[in-house]
Amino acid sequence: MSRIDVALIGAGRMGSIHGPNAGRNPGLRLKYVVDPRADAAAAIGDAFGASQATLEQALADPSIGGVLICSSTDMHLEHALAAHAAGKAIFCEKPIDLDLAKVREQAPKFADARLVLAFNRRFDPQFTALKAQLDSGAVGTLESLHLVNHDPAAPPPGFIPTSGGLFKDFTIHDLDLARWLLDEEIVEVYAAASCLVDPEIGRLGDVDTARTVLKTTSGRLCVISNTRRSGYGYDQRIEAYGSRGMVTAGNVHQDTVQSLSETGATAAPIEMGFLQRYAGAYKAEMDHFAEVAHGRETSRVGYAEGLAALVLAEACDQSVRSGEPVLLKGN
C-alpha cells in the first residue's frame, strides 16, 4: 500500500495519541512534528523517524499530503485554513474554534476541504454497533436518547480559562453524538447547570455539572448527563428508545472477570479515562482519515458537523444564562 506523508502540528496530549496512530497506519507516514518544544516533538517523532520542522516548512513541502492539527484550541482554525490553502488533507481536533461567528464566516473556504474533524465517539466500536442497530430498524422508530458522559475527576483549575467552558470543551462531543444518532436537525435546546464538583471552577466562571435536553424537528428527545466528577470511572453510556424496544451501549470494564458468591458479585472497574476507553475510536478515526487523504472515502464528519455542534454548544450556554429553552432556526 502506498503511504502519504503527514505532518503533526502539536505534540501535546492529543498529538501524542494521533501522531503515533498516524505513524502506525499503513497508509500514512509521519514525516514532521511541529512544536516549539523540541523535547515534546522528539518524544513522538523519534519513534517514527519524523523530523522536527516549523509549520511553514511542513506546509511548503510538496511531499506532505496531510496535516494533523493537535495544537491549542485557539489555533485550530488558523492552522486548518493554512493547511487547506496549501492543498493538504486535514485531520483536526475539536472544536474547530470557540468563536461561532468566526467559524460561520470561514465556512465557505472549507466547502471542498478534505477535512476530518476528530469527534471520536462516531468511530467507537460500541457506538457504531448501536448506530447500526438503529439504522436497521431493529427497535423500530427512534423516539428518545439518553447520553451519559461523566469524567472520573475534575481537570486542574488552570485548564478552565482556555477550555471554552463545559459545553464547548466537554458536552460538544455529546452534541455531535446526538445529531448523529437522532439523524434529524435539533430545533430546541434547554440546559441547566451548576458548579457542584469544584468551587474553583465556578470562581473561574464555568460550571461542572449539567443536564441538557434536545428536541428535533419531529419531536424526538435527547437527554445528556454531564459531570466533571463521577468518583467511579469514566462513565460513557447510551440508551436509545424506539417504538419497538431499546438498544443500549454500556461501559467498557478493565477486564471481563466476575466473582460471584452468596455475599454478592464483584467485577473490574470501568475504564478510568478517555485514553483507555476510546483507544479503538482514536485508531478508527485515523484509519478513516487515511482513506480520505488517499481519496478513497469522503469525510464522515467535517467542517459542517463542527459548526453544527458549536451552534448547539452556544445554545446550551445561552439557555443556562437565560433559564429558558433556545429555539434554533438553522446554523
N, C-alpha and C positions, 0 to 999 in steps of 0.2 A: 504494500500500500504506500502511495506517495504521502509525503508529510509536508505540512505547511508550517513555515517558521512563524513564531509568535513572540510578542514582547509583553512582559508583565509589568504593569505600572502599579507600584505599591507593594512593598514586601512586609506588610503588617499581618494582622490576624487573618484576614480573608485572603490576602496574597499568598500566605503560607499554606492555604488549602488549595486554591485554584491553580497556583503555579505548578506545584508537584503533580496535580491531576492532569494538567496540560502536558507536562514533561513525560508522564507515563502513557499518554494517549497515543495509540499507533498512528493516528492521522495528524498529529501535531509535533512540533519540535520547539522547545523553549530555547530561544536564541539570546534574548536580552532580559535583564531585570533592571528596571528603572526605579531607583530610590536614592535619596540623598544620603541615607545611612549605609555606608559601604558594608558594614558587618551584617546588616539585615539582608541586603541584596546578595551577599556571598553565601549566607546560610541557605538560601534557596537555590541560587544559580549554580554553585559549585557541584551540587549533586547531579546536575543535568548538563554540565558543560556550557552553561549560559554565561555570557559576558555581562558586565555592568555597562550601562550606557545612559546618556541623557535622553529625555523624551524626544528632542529634536533629532538626535542621531538615529533613534529607533524608527521614527516615522519616516525619515528620509531614506531608509534602507529599502530598496525595491524588493528585496527577498522576503521582507516581512509581510505576511498576508493577513495577520490577525493581531489584535491588541486585547489584552485582558486588563480591564480597568478596576483596580482594587485600591485606589487612592482614597484620600479622605472624602467624605460625602460632598463637601463644598466644591470639590474639583471634578466630580463625576461628569457633569455636563460639559464643562470646558474640555476635558480630555476626550470625551466622546465626539465632540464637534471636530477636534483636531484630527482624531483618528479617521473619522468619516471623510473629512476633506482630503486626507492622504490616500483614500481608497481602500482602507483596511476593513476587514470584518471585525466586529466589536462584541466582546463579552464584557458586560458592565454590571458591577454590584448595584443593588438597590439602595436607596431610591435614586432616580436619575438626577434629582436635585430636591432641595427643600422648598424652593420658591415656585409656587404653582404658576404664577404669571410668567415667569421666565421659561418654564417647561412648555407652556402653551405657545409662547412666542417662537420657540425654536423648533416646534414640532414639524413644520413643513420641510425643514432641512433634512429630516430623517425619513422622509417618505419612501426613499429607495434604499435605506440603510440595511446592511446585513448585521442586525443587532439582536443579541440575546441578552435580555435583562434577567438578572440572577434571582428570580423568585423560585427558590429551590424546592418549595413544597410541591409544585406541579410535577416534579420529577421523582418524588419519593415513591418507592415501590408499593408501600401500603396505600397511599392516597391515589395513585394511578389505578390500582386494582379496584378501589372503591368507586372511582370515576367510571371505570369500565362497567361496573355493575349498574350504576345509574343510567348510563347511556344505553345499555342493553334492555332497559325496562324491567329488570329483574324484580324491582319493588314497586312497579307502576310509575305513576307520575310523581316527580319530586314535589313535595309540599313545603318542607321546612328543614333547616340545618341547625346543628349546634356544634360550634367550633370551640375547642379548649386549647389555649396557648398560655402556659404558665411557666415562667422561668424558675429555676431552683432557688436562686438568690438574686438580690438586687445588685446592679452594677455599682462600681465606685462612684461617689458623687461627682467626681471630676469629669465623668463621661457625659453627664446630663446636659450641660450648657451647649455642647456642639452636636447633640444627638438628633435634634429636631423634635424631641418630645416623644411620649409614649406612642402616639398614634402614627407618626411618620417613621419612627425607628422600629417599632415593635409590631403594632397592630396592622401595619401596612401589609405584612405577609398574609394575615388572615383575610384582609380585604381583597387581596388578589385571589386567594384561595376561594373565597366566597363567590366572586364573579365567575371563576372557572367552573365551579360545581353547580351554581344556580343556573348558569347558561342563559341568563336574562339580565337586562340592564337594571341597575338598582336606582330607584327613584326617590327613596326616603331613607334618612339616616337619623337615628336617635342614639345618643351616647350619654352615659352617666359615669362619672369618675371621681375618685378620691385619692388621697395620699394616706395609705394605711400601713405601709411597709417601712419607710424610712423618712422621718420628718425633714431630713436634709434635702431630699428630692422635692418636697413641697416648697421648702425655702428657696430653692433654685427655680421655682416656677413651673414644675412639672407635676404629673400625677403618676401613681404606680399601680393602680387597680382600676379596672374599667369593665363595664358591660355595654355592649353595642348591639342595637337591633337594626337590621337592614330589611327593607321591603322592595320587592321587584315590581315590574310593570303588571304582572298577573296576580300579585299579592303574595307570592312566596316570601317566607320569612327566614331570617338567619339571625341567631343569637351568638355573639362572640364573647367569650370569657377570657379576660387577660389579668395577670398579676405579675409583678416583678419578683414574687417570692412564693414558692409552693411549700417548701420545707420537706419535700419528699422526692424531688427529682424533676426532670424536665418533662412536664405533662403535656402531651400532644395527642389530642383525640378528635375524631369526627363522628357525629351521629347524623345520618341522613334519613329522613322520614318520608316515605312515599305513600301512594294511595293503596298499595297492597302489602306494605311491610316496611322494614327499615334495613339499612346496611350501615355497619359501623367499622371504623378502623381504630383499634386501641393502641395503648402504649407498647413500646418495644422494651423488653426487660433485658437485663445484662446477661442472663442465661435462662434456659427453659427448665431448670431443675426445680422441682417442688418437693416439699416434705409434708406428708400428711400423717396425722396421728389422732388419737382420741382427744388430744388437747387442742387440736386445730390444724391449720395449714400455714406453711411459710413458703415464700418464694423470693427470688432475687429481686433487688430493687429495679425500678425502671432506669433507663439511661439518665445520667446526671447532667448532661449538657448537649448543646446543639451539634458540637463537632462529632460526637459519637452517634447521636440519634439520626442525623441526616448525612452521614458519610456516603451512603449509597446514592442519595439525591444529588450531592455535590459531584460525584463521579458521572452520574447520568446526565446532568446538565452540561458538563464539559464534553461528554460524548456527543450531545446534540449540537453544541457549538462547533465541534469539529466537522460535523456533517453540513452545517450551514456555511462554514468557511470554505468547504470544498464544493459548495454549490449543489449538494445532493438533497438538501432539505431547506425549507423556509422556516424562519424562526417561529416557534410556538408562543413566545412571549417577548414582545418587543417594546418599542417606544410607546405605542398607543396603550398598551396594558399598563406601563409605568405611569403614564399620565392619568389613566382612569383610576388607578389605586391611590394616586396622590390627591385627586379630587375627593375621593371618599375619606381619606385621612384628614383633609382640611375640613370636610363637613363634620367629622367627629369632633374636632377641636371647636368648631363653631357651635355645635349642639351642646357641648359641655359648658361653654361660656354663657349661652343663652338660656339653657334649660329647656329648650324646645326642639322638636324634630326639624330637620333641614330637608327641604324639598329640592330635588335636583332636576335640571332640565337639559342635561347633556353636558359634555366636557367643554 
